Amino acid sequence: MVETQPQTLVVGSGAEARKIAYLSEAASATGRPGLIWLCGLKSEMTSTKAAALAQWAREHGLACTRFDYSGHGQSEGRFEDGTVSRWLDEARAVFEKLTQGPQILVGSSMGGYMALLLLRALVAEGPEEAARIKALVLIAPAWDISELMWGNLPASARRDIEEKGVFLRPSRYGDGPYPITRALIEDGRTHLIGKEPFDPGRPVHIVHGLLDPDVPWEHTLDLVAHLSGDWTRVAAVPDGEHRLSRPEDIALLLDIVGELVGKG
């Protein structure tokens, strides 16, 4: 699998300016939507699923854009400085500055949440740009991540966040503990989707493993209840866990994307 060298996009200004690393390949065929991959928390644009999606896009002549949030992968910044607002600004900049024409957003875990937030922001503030989003594919979407995290933390961790401003959360995936900051939790509460119904206005396909220990299956059922307009379809993976990176999981993902591309 061929990986090109990443380029950088400057997001923000002054002290908030940071270089975001991205990988982008142009379409070799016309008339079909491009793909944008949105990573999960602590993940990278070169992850197994992201690379598989990019390879599939290449084989089918589709444009594909991937990027690392600040504090992730090859982008600048410290992870502990990250917030939902900051990462959403970066996702919006990538969408608006690096892509053209119709796009399908493909987001994993927190990336699924970012896809929903990006769509909601554009519907409210930039309808012409929002119209370019033809569909969303969400893998175990960690929507309202601040509340999801907070609800799963023990009382001692909540005290650390409230009193010290940070808690080092152990990781299930061998990459060491990572900081959950008070700023991340408090900022996330300004971006809640669950406060009121939201009509996405285009197809939303969700893939979720029933054995997911990080984002419970029931969290997706609650999301379906919040998304109005009968746009949402869910594929449950009975033996799937959170990452859904097995060959059969990726095959399911690509089947869904392929169906949406065909309709695009």
Residue, then its C-alpha position, 0 to 999 in steps of 0.5 A: m500500500v503506497e503512502t504519499q508524504p503528508q502536507t500541512l494546512v495552517v489552521g487558526s491565527g496568532a498564538e492559535a495557529r497550528k500546522i495540521a498534517y494531511l494526506s490527500e489524493a485527487a480523483s482519477a474518475t469524475g462524477r462521484p463523491g470524494l471521501i473524507w476520513l475523520c479519526g478517533l481520539k488518539s488515532e491517526m490518519t495512517s491507521t488500519k481503517a483509514a489506510a484501507l479506505a484510502q486504498w479502496a478510494r484509489e482503486h475506484g478513482l475517488a478523491c480521498t482526504r485524511f488528516d491528523y487533529s492537532g496533538h495527534g499523529q503528525s500534526e503540531g500541538r499537544f494532545e492535552d491542549g485539544t478540545v472539541s472546538r479546536w478539533l472541529d475547527e480543524a475538520r471544518a478547515v480541511f473540508e472547506k479548504l482541501t476538498q471540492g465537490p460532493q463528499i462523504l464523511v467517514g468518521s470513527s469513534m470521536g471522528g463520527y462525532m466530528a462528522l455530525l458536528l461538522l454537518r450541523a455547523l455547516v447546515a446552520e452557517g454555510p448551507e452551500e458547503a453543507a450541500r456538498i456533504k452527501a452522506l455520513v458513515l459513522i463507526a461506533p460514533a462517540w457522540d457527546i464525547s464529554e458526557l460519555m467520558w464523564g459518565n464512565l469515569p470513577a469518582s476519584a477521576r472526576r475529582d482529579i479533573e475538577e480539582k487538578g484540571v486533568f486525569l490520566r486515563p489508562s488506555r486499552y490499546g497499549d499506547g499508555p495513559y492519556p490526559i483527559t482535561r477539564a477544558l476538554i470536558e467543559d468545552g465538549r458540553t458546548h457541543l452536545i448533540g443530544k439536547e434536541p433532535f437533529d435532522p441530518g438531511r442525508p443518509v447516515h450509516i452507522v456500524h457498531g460492534l455489540l461487544d464494544p467496551d468503549v462506546p456502548w451499543e446503546h449509545t448508538l441506539d440513543l443517537v438514532a432516536h435523536l436523528s430525525g427524518d428517517w435517514t439513519r441505518v445501523a449495521a450491528v456487528p455481533d462479535g465486533e469490538h470498538r476498533l472494528s479493524r478486522p478484515e471482515d469489519i473493513a469489508l463491511l465498511l467498504d461495502i457501505v461506502g461503495e453503496l453510497v458512492g454509487k448513489g452519489 
